[in-house]
Amino acid sequence: MRRKSSDSTAAALLTLLAGSLLLPVLLVGVVFLLIGLNRGSGPGPYTVIFAKAGDECGAMGQYLDASTGKPLQCMGPGGFRTASLEFPGFSREQNDEVRHWLTTLAEDGELSVFDHRSVQAKIDGIAAGLPPGTRVERESGTTEIWIGAALTTVGLSVGSGFAWRWYRDRRNGF
């Protein structure tokens, strides 16, 4: 039995409709994957970034002057931001210990790269010793990765099913 031309037109319109719905699903899935994978790559709440005055700063981390160790005022997301040497979950004594360590290292007039690493190691050591519930953890992108993987998988699966059907119909002359 031979198909009518209206059958092939309906199949073409259905394929076009499915494709127009699949493309946004795939794009949203890829966007979620990218956001989830990049979520954990930024500085965390206990990260110290040594920069120069006038540099841009991000939303997370403590920005300190690379040569003096003093908190920087910088432009970042949302406008002007002033860094401090107050870390989440640290007691007053622990924050004072970090400040004293910075002052001691800067006594010779300038902080070296090794001093920068030493300060970060001191902060990491204090943060690792915080009791559970007081330490602030870095946000992970696990939820976004799962959503992105699911949307991308669904989009690719349904899209490959439509592609296989289109190939089979074309091979059979429809």
C-alpha positions as CSV (number, residue, x, y, z in Angstrom):
1,M,0.0,0.0,0.0
2,R,1.4,3.4,-1.0
3,R,1.3,6.3,1.4
4,K,-0.3,9.6,0.4
5,S,1.8,12.8,0.2
6,S,-0.2,14.1,3.2
7,D,1.3,11.3,5.3
8,S,4.8,12.3,4.5
9,T,3.9,16.0,5.1
10,A,2.5,15.1,8.6
11,A,5.6,13.1,9.4
12,A,7.8,16.0,8.3
13,L,5.8,18.4,10.5
14,L,6.0,16.0,13.4
15,T,9.7,15.7,13.0
16,L,10.1,19.4,12.9
17,L,8.0,19.9,16.0
18,A,9.9,17.2,17.9
19,G,13.2,18.8,16.8
20,S,12.1,22.2,17.9
21,L,11.3,20.8,21.3
22,L,14.4,18.6,21.6
23,L,16.9,21.4,20.9
24,P,15.9,23.5,23.9
25,V,16.0,20.4,26.2
26,L,19.5,19.7,24.9
27,L,20.7,23.3,25.3
28,V,19.3,23.6,28.8
29,G,20.9,20.2,29.8
30,V,24.3,21.4,28.5
31,V,24.0,24.7,30.3
32,F,23.1,22.9,33.6
33,L,26.1,20.6,33.1
34,L,28.5,23.5,32.5
35,I,27.1,25.4,35.6
36,G,27.4,22.3,37.8
37,L,30.9,21.5,36.6
38,N,32.1,25.0,37.2
39,R,30.4,25.5,40.6
40,G,33.2,24.0,42.6
41,S,36.1,25.6,40.7
42,G,35.8,29.1,42.3
43,P,37.4,30.1,45.6
44,G,35.8,28.8,48.8
45,P,35.0,30.7,52.0
46,Y,38.4,29.9,53.4
47,T,40.4,30.8,50.3
48,V,42.7,33.8,50.5
49,I,43.5,35.6,47.2
50,F,46.4,37.8,47.1
51,A,45.9,40.6,44.6
52,K,46.9,44.2,43.9
53,A,44.9,47.3,44.5
54,G,42.5,47.9,41.7
55,D,42.1,44.3,40.7
56,E,38.6,42.8,40.3
57,C,37.4,40.5,43.0
58,G,34.9,37.7,43.0
59,A,32.0,36.9,45.3
60,M,33.8,34.4,47.5
61,G,37.2,34.3,49.2
62,Q,39.2,36.9,51.1
63,Y,41.1,39.4,48.9
64,L,44.4,40.6,50.5
65,D,47.1,42.9,49.2
66,A,49.8,40.8,47.7
67,S,52.7,42.8,49.3
68,T,51.3,43.9,52.7
69,G,48.6,41.3,53.5
70,K,46.1,44.0,54.4
71,P,42.4,43.5,53.3
72,L,41.7,45.0,49.9
73,Q,38.8,47.1,48.7
74,C,37.9,46.0,45.2
75,M,35.1,46.0,42.6
76,G,33.4,42.7,42.1
77,P,29.9,41.2,41.4
78,G,27.3,43.5,42.9
79,G,29.6,46.5,43.2
80,F,32.2,47.6,45.7
81,R,33.5,45.0,48.2
82,T,35.7,45.3,51.3
83,A,37.5,42.2,52.4
84,S,38.1,41.5,56.0
85,L,40.1,38.9,57.9
86,E,37.0,37.3,59.4
87,F,36.5,33.7,58.3
88,P,33.1,31.9,58.8
89,G,33.1,29.6,61.8
90,F,36.5,30.9,63.2
91,S,36.5,32.2,66.7
92,R,37.9,35.7,67.5
93,E,41.1,34.0,68.7
94,Q,41.5,32.0,65.5
95,N,40.9,35.2,63.3
96,D,43.5,37.0,65.5
97,E,45.9,34.2,65.0
98,V,45.7,34.6,61.2
99,R,46.1,38.4,61.5
100,H,49.1,37.9,63.8
101,W,50.7,35.4,61.3
102,L,50.2,37.9,58.5
103,T,51.8,40.7,60.5
104,T,54.8,38.5,61.4
105,L,55.3,37.5,57.8
106,A,55.0,41.1,56.5
107,E,57.6,42.4,59.0
108,D,60.4,42.3,56.4
109,G,58.4,44.7,54.3
110,E,56.8,42.4,51.7
111,L,55.1,39.1,51.4
112,S,56.6,36.5,49.1
113,V,54.8,33.7,47.2
114,F,56.0,31.4,50.0
115,D,54.4,33.7,52.6
116,H,51.1,33.6,50.6
117,R,51.2,29.8,50.7
118,S,52.1,29.8,54.4
119,V,49.1,32.0,55.2
120,Q,46.7,29.8,53.2
121,A,48.1,26.7,54.9
122,K,47.5,28.3,58.3
123,I,43.9,29.1,57.4
124,D,43.3,25.6,55.9
125,G,44.8,24.0,59.1
126,I,42.4,26.0,61.4
127,A,39.4,25.3,59.1
128,A,40.2,21.6,59.1
129,G,40.1,21.6,62.9
130,L,36.6,23.3,63.1
131,P,33.9,21.1,64.7
132,P,31.2,19.7,62.4
133,G,28.5,22.2,61.8
134,T,30.6,25.3,62.2
135,R,32.8,24.8,59.1
136,V,31.2,26.3,56.0
137,E,31.6,24.0,53.0
138,R,32.1,25.1,49.4
139,E,28.9,24.7,47.3
140,S,29.0,21.8,45.0
141,G,27.3,21.6,41.6
142,T,26.0,18.0,42.1
143,T,22.3,18.9,41.7
144,E,23.0,20.9,38.5
145,I,25.2,18.1,37.1
146,W,22.4,15.5,37.7
147,I,19.7,17.8,36.1
148,G,22.0,18.5,33.2
149,A,22.9,14.9,32.7
150,A,19.3,13.8,32.8
151,L,18.1,16.5,30.3
152,T,20.9,15.8,28.0
153,T,20.4,12.0,28.1
154,V,16.7,12.4,27.5
155,G,17.3,14.8,24.6
156,L,19.9,12.6,23.0
157,S,17.8,9.4,23.4
158,V,14.6,10.9,22.0
159,G,16.6,12.7,19.3
160,S,18.3,9.5,18.2
161,G,15.0,7.7,18.2
162,F,13.6,10.3,15.8
163,A,16.7,10.2,13.7
164,W,16.5,6.4,13.4
165,R,12.8,6.6,12.4
166,W,13.6,9.3,9.8
167,Y,16.5,7.2,8.4
168,R,14.3,4.1,8.2
169,D,11.4,6.0,6.5
170,R,13.8,7.5,4.0
171,R,15.3,4.1,3.2
172,N,11.8,2.7,2.6
173,G,10.9,5.6,0.3
174,F,8.6,7.6,2.5
